[in-house]
């Protein structure tokens, strides 16, 4: 007589679902994960979240460090929107961001494509990213001496070509473009490396199919690389735009906001208000407005570029 074996089935709960794993194990995993992220959370709370809250509070006060804050309501914000220097600082910053982002993105894309399509040498990648490893102040000083109208090596070469010395940092029309291109030189390798990482994730079969269809390298760049790189490119643009709005050290080392107010970017204006004029309340109000602007710009960028979507199947 044949016997049939009974297969054990998992017990079901009253809702019909299989019993969940041991809750004690899940609790231990959560505690372990929390222990790993606790140092980062603590650092974020102490050095970012709490100072942000304090800055928002100070933006509603008149505060000079030596005396207790005096609550003034929206007075700082009313003064801010009537401040011509603030308006000029925003225009100067927007000019800087436009030059920096356009030049940096175009060059970074070119370098990333060359790294992806021509060579993937680790040595070449290390050379490309090397300027980013140099401190920004060091880079600013180096270019400040190289571009000096009196003793700079750049103007020495221009003199040999019969061109008059150019005051790159001393000319009102050239100060911001010069600062923007200096920072482009420093950051373009890092940006290119991020874009290169995104290109590596694109399936190689897509390019093979393009070659079979007779597509040129130029057409594959526009029809394959750029569309599939969109999420990474959106992230890179958000990072670079937000970082460009916070330009400070290059300006502080080279022009100190001059000549006149030609290179007084918004971050240097905040520094000037807080640490030179001791108007911490007003400086905090400017910082809060800048924070709101950057948040809005980042959201618009992510929305327009559909950063959450990917065309990679």
PyMOL commands that set and color helices and strands:
alter all, ss='L'
color gray80, all
select helices_A, chain A and resi 23-58+75-81+84-117+122-133+136-146+153-160+175-200+204-212+217-245+249-254+266-276+280-304
alter helices_A, ss='H'
color red, helices_A
select strands_A, chain A and resi 61-62+70-71
alter strands_A, ss='S'
color yellow, strands_A
deselect
rebuild
show_as cartoon
